């Protein structure tokens, strides 16, 4: 009787571990190898069209839509200015963190780390 119970637990445990392993593997695959799915509210250029989305969702009339365009434009300009001011500080922090990471890596890991940083930089540049 005890061996049947043990065998049943072993069988259930095996299936559970297999399911967990499969789920983790699939998650890692999606994160690193699966192409990113574009959001429905995004234009082909990759940026959401906030004005059009809000105008549609809120049923704005043409006058409201024009005013919204002005507001969104001013807000974006303010964000750009803030980014110009803060961007160098963010870059400095990023560089310091990268240097600390390099300090703990083996030479073979450093090569891969530099490739990863290159990929990240290319994505940032592509984003604009």
Secondary structure, DSSP 4 states (H G I P E B T S, - for coil): -HHHHHHHHHHHHHHHHHHHHHHHHHHHHHHHTSPPPPPTTB-TTSSB-HHHHHHHHHT--HHHHHHHHHHHHHHHHHHHHHHHHHHHHHHHHHHHHHHHHHHHS-HHHHHHHHHHHHHHHHHHHHH-
